[in-house]
């Protein structure tokens, strides 16, 4: 028997199943080439991408581009379409625009993987800030931390057939 001040045991907490989403891989893990939605090369990175990086073709993020997603695990070929669970999301502010990134994998990320993702995006935000400064694109750049995948998806909007690409140049 438990009293009102005793939290339920972890075995009794029914955590919701993470949402499953479709992701199209635009940057395979280990690649130096950053491609945009159209497939053209946006830039060559000085460091390889530590994740499979892509987009959810059914949703637009708050900045007007396809909702970003990274897929943990082994390298996936460019153009791979994979249905995978979204275990959370990282919020990045890029030039003052909110840009959520779903964190996906076949199984729940370990605490070490989650820590690595967070540390990577803190570093990435600083690098992106320098790049934006050099490109004379003003606005704040920062990693805002974790939120749930459901929160990130709820902030996104369904992509309409009339969508023709992001409204801002990246």
ABEGO torsion letter per residue (X at the ends): XBBAABBBBAAABBBBBBBBBBBBBABBBGBABBBBAAGBBABBBABBBABBBBBBAABBBAAGBBBBBBBBEBBBBBGBBBBBBBAEBBBBBBGGBBBBBBBBBABBBBAAAAAAAAAAAAAAAAAAAAAAAAAGBBEBBBBAEBBBAAAAAAABBBBBAABAEBABBX
